[in-house]
């Protein structure tokens, strides 16, 4: 293991390899900052869309983070309820359509 450390130390004593290592480190840091900036932009865009949704539906815009959490939880629970209603209605409609198709097939023979 000490052989690797000596080799690494010798490489960093060479000015060319030291400059190369610094450039690579700067590129890595720049890449990480760039990705974090993109993530921040996505989160900001989602927040703006959420506020626009609240304004469009006529709901109150939350003033604190706790109100935002409660509002998001309420929106999610309402969405789940609507999804369940839609799912139940779709099951009922599919059942009726299948029954009609079976009746047509039996009557058509």
C-alpha positions in Angstrom: 0.0 0.0 0.0 2.9 2.4 0.8 4.0 1.9 -2.9 0.8 3.6 -4.1 1.2 6.5 -1.7 4.8 7.1 -2.8 3.8 6.9 -6.5 0.9 9.3 -5.9 3.2 11.7 -3.9 5.8 11.6 -6.7 3.2 12.4 -9.3 1.9 15.4 -7.4 5.4 16.7 -7.0 5.6 17.0 -10.8 4.1 20.4 -11.8 2.3 19.0 -14.9 0.5 16.3 -12.9 -0.3 18.8 -10.1 -1.9 21.2 -12.6 -3.8 18.3 -14.2 -5.1 17.2 -10.8 -6.2 20.7 -9.9 -8.0 21.0 -13.3 -9.8 17.7 -12.8 -10.8 18.7 -9.2 -12.2 22.0 -10.5 -14.2 20.2 -13.2 -15.6 17.8 -10.6 -16.6 20.7 -8.3 -18.1 22.6 -11.2 -20.1 19.6 -12.3 -21.5 19.1 -8.8 -22.5 22.8 -8.5 -24.1 22.7 -11.9 -26.2 19.7 -11.0 -27.2 21.3 -7.7 -28.2 24.4 -9.6 -30.4 22.4 -12.0 -32.0 20.7 -9.0 -32.7 24.0 -7.4 -34.3 25.3 -10.6 -36.5 22.2 -10.8 -37.7 22.7 -7.2 -38.3 26.4 -7.8 -40.3 25.6 -11.0 -42.4 23.0 -9.1 -43.1 25.5 -6.3 -44.1 28.2 -8.8 -46.4 25.7 -10.6 -47.9 24.8 -7.2 -48.6 28.4 -6.3 -50.2 29.0 -9.7 -52.4 25.9 -9.1 -53.5 27.3 -5.8 -54.3 30.7 -7.3 -56.1 29.1 -10.2 -58.3 26.9 -7.9 -59.0 29.9 -5.7 -57.4 28.4 -2.6 -55.4 30.4 0.0 -51.7 30.7 -0.6 -49.8 29.4 2.5 -47.8 31.9 4.5 -45.5 29.4 6.3 -43.8 26.1 5.7 -46.2 24.3 8.0 -49.2 25.7 6.0 -47.5 24.5 2.8 -47.1 21.0 4.2 -50.7 20.9 5.3 -51.9 22.2 2.0 -49.8 19.6 0.1 -51.1 16.8 2.3 -54.7 18.0 1.7 -54.2 18.2 -2.0 -52.7 14.7 -2.1 -55.5 13.2 0.0 -58.2 14.9 -2.3 -56.3 13.5 -5.3 -56.3 10.0 -3.8 -60.1 10.2 -3.1 -60.7 11.4 -6.7 -58.6 8.6 -8.1 -60.5 6.0 -6.0 -63.8 7.4 -7.3 -62.6 7.3 -10.9 -61.2 3.8 -10.5 -64.6 2.6 -9.1 -66.5 4.2 -11.9 -64.2 2.8 -14.5 -64.5 -0.7 -13.0 -68.3 -0.4 -13.1 -68.3 0.8 -16.7 -66.0 -2.0 -17.8 -68.2 -4.5 -16.0 -71.3 -3.2 -17.8 -69.5 -3.2 -21.2 -68.3 -6.7 -20.7 -71.8 -7.9 -19.7 -73.3 -6.2 -22.8 -70.6 -7.8 -25.0 -71.3 -11.3 -23.5 -75.0 -10.8 -24.0 -74.4 -9.8 -27.6 -72.2 -12.8 -28.2 -74.7 -15.2 -26.6 -77.6 -13.7 -28.5 -75.6 -13.6 -31.8 -75.0 -17.4 -31.8 
